[in-house]
Amino acid sequence: MTEITSEDRERINLLQLVSSSKNEFKNLSLDQLKRLQELIEKKDYSYDKKAHKSKVKLLGKINVRIYELEEGKGIWS
């Protein structure tokens, strides 16, 4: 059995914040988004094709939100 690390707990907590809201990433600060991005990039899902695809999709959404926060509201709003 694999041990759950503090980074795993942190990643899970941030993902729960995202999944518990209709607005997904709007409730997270820029620092929280960057940390979540870092934690997700570290996690290896290469053994599960479906999980890896979800990881890539989630990272794309995080990148869009980070861009919106850093550059202004965003180009589509």
N, C-alpha and C positions, 0 to 999 in steps of 0.2 A: 504494500500500500504506500502511495506517495504521500509525503508530508506537505501540509498546506503552509506556505510561507506567508510572511507579513505582506509581501507584494501581491500574492494571490488574494489575500483578504482585502487589501486596498482596491485592487482591480474589481473584485466582486462588489464592493460597496459602491464604487463609482458607477458601475454598470447597473446596479439596482436603482440608483438615483435617476439614471437615464431612462430606464425601462418603466419607472413608476409614474412618469409624467407624459401628458399628451404632447408637450412641447419639446420632448426629448432633451436636446442639449442646451436649451435656452436657460435652464436653471443652474447650469454649471458655470463657474468662473473660468476665465482664460487659463489660469494656473491649473485648475482641475482638469480642463480639457487637454492641456499639454501633458499632464501627468498620466491621464488615461491613455492618451495616444502612445506614450512611451511604454506603459505597461502592456498594452495590447501588442505593440510591435515586438516586444521581448518574447511573448508567448508563442510557442511553436505548435501550429496546428497542421503541419504537413502530413501527419498520419491520417487525417480526416479531411477529405476533399471538400465536403459540405461546410465544415467548420472553418476551413481556410477561406472559402469563398465568402462566408459571412464576415470573417475578420477583415478582408479586403474592403468589403462594402461598408462596414462600420468605420474603418479608417478614412474612407472617402468622405463620409458624413462629418466626421470629426474635423477633417481638414477644411471643409467648407465652412463650418461654424467658426473655427479659429480664424479663417480669412475674414469672415464677416466682422468678428470682434476687433481684429487688428486694423482692418482697412476701412471701417465704417460699417454701416448697416448691411451692405451687400448690394449686388448689382441687380437683383430681381425684386427688391422691395421698394 
